[in-house]
Amino acid sequence: MIKHIVFFQLAENVEGKTKSENAAIIKKGLENLYGIIPELKKIEVGINHPETPESNYDICLYCEFESVADLDIYQNHPEHLKVGTYIGKVKTGRVCVDYEV
């Protein structure tokens, strides 16, 4: 099994929306991929709690896949690319780890 964990830092005001509005849009967009992309076995999207340090990243994405090949299918799926395009417009940072268990 491959676990895919990504953290995003978002800009304060982009696309005419606040950081929290963009975080909610991203969360919904990513969660909606479940059931659309069969290779995506599990997904959780968390928005950082507002009372925690500002140095924290804003969004955490956790996904599970059967294989790296399935992760690649997910990453190149047209619906994922749509969400990714939006994220690309509003993010200021991204870190990722993919590991096998």
Buried (B, 14 or more C-beta within 10 A) or exposed (E): EBBBBBBBBBBEEBEEBEBBBBBBBBBEBBBEBBEEBEBBBEBBBEBBEEEEEEEEBBBBBEBBBEEEEBBEBBBEBEEBEEBBEBBEEBBEEBEEEBEEE
